[in-house]
């Protein structure tokens, strides 16, 4: 997992599960986030087509934690930044 440093309004996080051979979704729990912040969840290859797919928003709640699952062959980005033309 990698996390970009920057001001609170721009904190991208992206990761990939390195375990090959599993078709099961991979659960993630990301903590240490600013509480009460909405993060956009975007997947690359989320549908297996090698394209970007926006999943929607997740809120870090009072604990600063978001939990979600992604397909094993996908890469995710969890960000507060607008992605504009990346999703087209």
Protein Blocks (a to p, Z undefined) as FASTA:
>chain_A
ZZddddfklccdddddfbghiabdcddddehiaehiacddddehklonopacdfbjcdeb
jnopacddddfkbccdddfbdfkjmmZZ
